[in-house]
Amino acid sequence: MELDRIKAFIDAMAASDLAEMTFSEGGWTLRLTRGAVHRDEAAPVPSASAPRRPAAPDREPRLASRPKLAAATEAEIRSPMPGIVYLRPAPDKPDFVSAGARIAPGAVICMVEAMKTFLEVRADRGGLVDAILVASGDEVELGQPLMRIG
């Protein structure tokens, strides 16, 4: 991994509210963290001031077919940066996760791409995927909910 690319990630993180960022490429993994903030203790991510693009009418969240859990046991996985979300590693590969699937903490659930840089988004907790709130190829904002885990 080139030093210029590492510096670009550091600058991108410094210009945002991210507490942690992980990037993998060609056998290298770069993990940047800010301070000793744990995800459970971090302040909620503020929503961006730019208006959100309305969802296409034919795109409904994919929900798991199981009873709704109490809100206290659910968590949203939010986008760590603005960009384009991809729910599968390649067009000819299956989705990283699907609604109703059980995932482990740290599992890759999607990727967000910005300026030809792909960032793996990982689950910060395990559980069942209650809903996938975006479609592959959607433009997402920093802090936008991507999935709901119960």
C-alpha angles and dihedrals in degrees: 000000000000122000092231090057092049090050089051090055091048091050091047091051093046090053092053140055093249116137094190138015131181125191128179128192136154096351094314125109121196117194120184122187130180115221121315097304114147117210092241091054098042120112115252114271110254116236117251117258094229114097115258121243108248114248117254110263093238094054110089121172111265104241129196115243099240135100117287113259124220111276091243091067096048128085132190121223107218132200111266092208141006116270144087118320122221120193095194133046093235136001092255095046129085122258117278089238138355134209110280094024120131113234133189126228109276095025115145107247101173144329130248118207126202124168093349091306116121119206119193112226111214130195112253090204138022128245142096121319103242097181141358104216100189137048126230109272095027118138109239134192131223107282096011112147111252102174140359119227122197 
